[in-house]
């Protein structure tokens, strides 16, 4: 019998999908955009966990919410499950720090219906992290999105 193994990255392997470091959030804003990413046109993201670490979180109720919006409306990139145009606007999940809390926080994301784990973010979407309740700003925020990807074939028949 021969050996069968992959010779490169494997789609579907759970790993870090995106990461960002934000020096200091805006002071006094009720919400502020921290960072954003664009999902490549050739893959869907399934976000399973959101984790963050901040060195200063001196305001009670500092929350980082991850949202996604968009996707592709072209026929080549369709919703793999339902066959419809794959545009979705959704809240993926959030992490929070209490008063004078620092250190790591992690949140497991609720799965999309029909998936074992992971919130589906279609190809071409914009994923953004928004910081809320920043009366006193969060300093040195490290944000990480973990999950897996699924390849989207642009030649797939409708």
VENPEUR-V970855 format. One line per field, one symbol per residue. ss: DSSP state (@ for helix, = for strand, . for the rest). psi: psi as a letter, one per 30 degrees, with the letter a starting at -180 (. if undefined). burial: # if it has 24 or more other ideal C-beta (glycine too) atoms within 12 Angstrom, else .. Layout:
ss: ???
psi: ???
burial: ???
This chain:
ss: ..............==========....==========....============.=.....===========.....=......=============.....======..........===...==========....=============.......
psi: klkjlkgakkkfkkakelllkkeklkkgkfkkkelllkklfglkkjkekkllkkfjifkkgkkjkkllkbakglfejljfefglkikkklkellklkakgklakkkkkkklkkfkelkkkjlkflkkkkkklhheklkkhkjkkklbllkkjkfgkl.
burial: ................##.#.#..#......#.##.#.##..############.####.########.###....####.....#.#.########.......#.#.#..#.....#################.####.##########.#......
